[in-house]
Amino acid sequence: MDTRLPGPRGRSERGQGACCLRGPDGLHQTLPFDKLVQRATEEKHKEFFISEDEKYYLRSLGEDPRKDVADIRKQFPLLEEDIKFPKFFKEEQFFSSVFRISSPGLQLWTHYDVMDNFLIQVTGKKRVVLFSPRDAQYLYLAGTKSEVLDIDNPDLTKYPLFAKARRYECSLEAGDVLFIPALWFHNVISEEFGVGVNVFWKHLPPECYDKTDTYGNKDPTAASRAAQILDRALKTLSELPEEYRDFYARRMVLHIQDRAYSKNFE
Ligand SMILES: O=C(O)CCC(=O)C(=O)O
């Protein structure tokens, strides 16, 4: 069974209540919170949905996941007293705090978020592999995620450039806090049953962020607008015969490199 999950999947509805899980077939199942935690601690289950070695993952959400962001202090008020966020940002920069519970062996695919983030490990061990945003060209991106799922044994015939991506690896244990800067790619594997909390905050001026973003992973509005304009430019280029399209596309790439790449890197 493939234990790598495509990003957040668990859904919590209130601390003591039911958790909603999405199976591979897209169907939703609910499980009482204590049962979810119980199953997440087990490597092999007596009770399961699909297979005895299935993995469980809780990623808490806001009251209305389409409108509200997760704040562990609101959805799990009993834990509020226990939560003290590191004071590295102003209260008004706070975006979300996400409760995460994972089975041993659960792996989240490589992705980036658009906000700075503290990943706080409460219990269990986790391996985190990070890639610089400047290695994005080697990661075969589909949106915010990398298509290279098996980062330890990548298929280099399919993904030859991945060999050039430089990985930074660390191990988190209970009490450790990892700072994951915005745009840094991260791949997380829980080596043991794990409980953790994320804190995301806005380090850019608030107007830069997409107001409809409840997960902290929608690109800043200027980046999305620029991507739309680029799509229009590409459509316009497609009016040309292939040889011309290729020539002008290469000139555009050079123009972008010259005008928009930072001179401070490399
Ligand atoms: O630790 C986890 O379960 C996931 C962490 C993560 O993806 C994040 O911090 O954005």
The ligand as an ORCA input file, in Angstrom:
! r2SCAN-3c Opt
* xyz 0 1
  O       4.138     17.558      9.896
  C       3.201     17.359      9.127
  O       2.387     16.452      9.315
  C       3.041     18.204      7.914
  C       3.786     19.485      7.984
  C       3.547     20.335      6.791
  O       3.219     19.892      5.725
  C       3.707     21.761      6.899
  O       4.269     22.220      7.900
  O       3.301     22.486      5.970
*
